[in-house]
């Protein structure tokens, strides 16, 4: 039986350091921006509001920062996921 590979199985071939974008989704853009600032602390980033859900309940934003290595990229992703104001990280 063939098991399809999940996205978790695929490695991204990146040259570090590099710019990386995270898309974050939450209830307001202001809460998202505060959450990202709390996670990134002194790390520089850009924050741009992106979309609003059809019902207006959720907002998304694109956050870009420079990452130094794969472990740092993954660590930031996990830290964003753990923040209570962020519902989804892509």
Secondary structure, 3 states (H helix, E strand, C coil): CCCCCCHHHCCCCCCCCEEEEEEEEECCHHHHHHHHHHHHCCCCCEEEEEEECCCCCCEEEEEEEEECCHHHHHHHHHHHHHCCCCCEEC
